[in-house]
Amino acid sequence: MKLKAGQPLYSVTDDTTLLVIRSADRQVSLTCGGHEMSASKDTGEKLPMEGPAGHGATIGKRYVDIDNVVELLCTKPGDGELALDGVALNLVAAKQLPASD
Amino acid sequence: MNLSMLLDMAADGFGDRVVLGRQDSGLTAERVRAAACGGAAMLREQGAGALIYLDVNGPTFAVALFAAARAGIPLVPINYRLSAAQQAQLVAHHPRATILTGPEGTQLQVPDGTILTTTQWLAEATSRADTVPADGSVAESSSPAVVIYTSGTTAEPKGVLLRHDNLVSYVLGTVEFAGAEPGDTALVSVPPYHIAAVANVITNLYAGRRCIVLEQFTGEQWLELVRSESVTHALVVPTMLARIMSADADHSVPSLRSLAYGGAPMPTKVIEAALLAWPSVNFANAYGLTETSSTVAVLGPDEHRAAIGSDDPKQRARMSSVGRPVPGVEIEIRGTDGTGEALSPGQVGRIWVRGDQVSGEYAGAGSVLDPQGWFDTRDEGYLDEDGYLFVGGRTDDTIIRGGENIAPAEIEEAILALDGVDDAVVVGVPDLEWGQRLESAVVAAAGVTLDPEAIREHVRTQLRSSKTPDHIVVWDELPRTETGKIIRKRVLERMALDDASS
């Protein structure tokens, strides 16, 4: 699928929800727990998770692909591992910006 | 992307943390969500087209913002100190509004709307909280979340439309989710109809930082509240910092770690005094406009310390810079000659900004962004070679004296640098010979008698004679908005009155 900044994505294996912060200008395969994530909130009955559990997304954390092009924000946590085109996503370190308000 | 999503994240991520009000009696993130859902249900029943907030700042303001978001209507904070006629003029733009007032109510007549006090509304919203499901929000990311009326220091107030996209982009770009330490407390002392109050509600909630409010500001009360509530973070406008520093009170603030300031130009004298008084506090200078969803540039703590401790004139000058753009924001200086060409570092021109948080849209007038998405701040300034932004003043305030463009900010800064001068303004008064001539009003520090001739002499040697005010008067105070902006049209009115009676 083609991602769009501001778009929410829903896991079909667990509760994981992501928000697209930066997208790539190409078709990508974004998976959670081994299954393609859905642009629709109505994901129906959850599918069994594939791949390693316990490496899932944490609420409020940002994740990038290996080329640092696609960036996603976790708005609901889950256990399924995140991957883009089959390669696991990396956690982004917290940024340091002085509190301005 | 809408504000409800941010509240949901906070409630899911740290629902039992107190985020609004006092530690023992305040609302947790989960209770804020529940009250916002209850409030949204009421707004839907009333068929409200907007939620108008007409009271002092308080926890209800935050709940109102998120309730309006969940109901898919804008929150419209209006200055409760405006006359009833002025309020009516603004309220007329928002049919079928629900209006929240202070305990004294309002004289406004709104046959198609609903009027409640903030206390009544919060009680009702909270009582419904447990019966209303936390259902999905109906607000589209492109719908207006907030309408803020500009203070109108030079012209009629304009309603700035901030869409969910603008505000969420600002938060995601500048704040780390749940990034606050347990026990962190933010003190807000700006009124609710100021963009910084709106930004504070959202960023503190998203960071997981408890937020308390000082309704009626005095320097003494601010200092006392910082100590009694162990405040770690605060935001002030320059006039507030000046009053805090000159307050005849205990200035110790052991819990304070971060102090942000903005909203109007900060006199160097005031910020230097604060830096010397509180060496361990992290200072941040934030520059932004209502139209840009608050902060677009920040000068951080390390840069403040480097500037005050330095003998290098370039480092030292950084004290009066507003820093560099926040993530996701671009800044460009453009010429004012009509070609709109981008200028080089050091060249003074008009400040333009671009980014997802920039709205640049007015109710009833549409977007004023250029085709590439840039917004003209109408502020004058320049970037230095390292990308630090220096803001001169409003181009609308520029005085044209005998064909020469003169920015009052530079002259005001020169006068303010004098010992014994607490406040200063320079305006252009209509003049038959020069088109406009320069006149100034100053305020003396307590116990000081100022000599206008000596001030003129100082300006003449610092700048030049064409930038020296022809006439300087000493007043008790200058007309400023509550958020510290000088109301220049009122300065001119008073000068004209004084002239007529002399």
HADDOCK unambig.tbl for C-alpha pairs under 7 A between the chains (distance, minus, plus):
assign (segid A and resid 6 and name CA) (segid B and resid 1 and name CA) 5.81 0.50 0.50
assign (segid A and resid 59 and name CA) (segid B and resid 13 and name CA) 6.45 0.50 0.50
assign (segid A and resid 60 and name CA) (segid B and resid 177 and name CA) 4.95 0.50 0.50
assign (segid A and resid 75 and name CA) (segid B and resid 9 and name CA) 5.84 0.50 0.50
assign (segid A and resid 94 and name CA) (segid B and resid 176 and name CA) 6.65 0.50 0.50
assign (segid A and resid 95 and name CA) (segid B and resid 176 and name CA) 6.90 0.50 0.50
assign (segid A and resid 97 and name CA) (segid B and resid 174 and name CA) 6.80 0.50 0.50
assign (segid A and resid 98 and name CA) (segid B and resid 284 and name CA) 6.65 0.50 0.50
assign (segid A and resid 98 and name CA) (segid B and resid 300 and name CA) 6.04 0.50 0.50
assign (segid A and resid 100 and name CA) (segid B and resid 260 and name CA) 5.37 0.50 0.50
assign (segid A and resid 100 and name CA) (segid B and resid 284 and name CA) 6.18 0.50 0.50
assign (segid A and resid 100 and name CA) (segid B and resid 286 and name CA) 5.80 0.50 0.50
assign (segid A and resid 101 and name CA) (segid B and resid 196 and name CA) 6.70 0.50 0.50
assign (segid A and resid 101 and name CA) (segid B and resid 199 and name CA) 6.85 0.50 0.50
assign (segid A and resid 101 and name CA) (segid B and resid 200 and name CA) 5.41 0.50 0.50
assign (segid A and resid 101 and name CA) (segid B and resid 235 and name CA) 5.87 0.50 0.50
assign (segid A and resid 101 and name CA) (segid B and resid 260 and name CA) 6.36 0.50 0.50
